[in-house]
Structures are given as structure tokens and as C-alpha cells.
Amino acid sequence: MAVLTAEMAEPGFYQRSAEQTAAVLAQLENLQAELDKLLERWAELDE
């Protein structure tokens, strides 16, 4: 996630094609969803 976030922070990131930008944003969204799922499961196990 840190790599994708750093890539998005690059000055020219949003000057790329919409397809390239969307692919990176989709990757980040998928990783965030997976992290949320894992954190939720961890909280369940911690109870």
C-alpha cells in the first residue's frame, strides 16, 4: 500500500492515462478492502 500511495504522490501521476490511473487506484482499493477484512477478523479473534 505504501508503494502505491507513494506512486500516487508523484507529480505526474494524474497526468497518466485514465486507464493507468484507474488501475493503480483499483489496486489500492482492493488492498484496503483486504486489510479491512483482515483487521475485522483479527478483532473477532481478539474477543
VENKATA-V467805 format. One record per pair of residues at least 24 apart in sequence whose C-alpha atoms are under 6 Angstrom apart, sorted by the first residue. I is the first residue (numbers start at 1). GAP is how many residues later the second one is. D is the distance in Angstrom with one decimal. If there is no record, write none. Layout:
i:I gap:GAP d:D
i:I gap:GAP d:D
//
This chain:
none
//
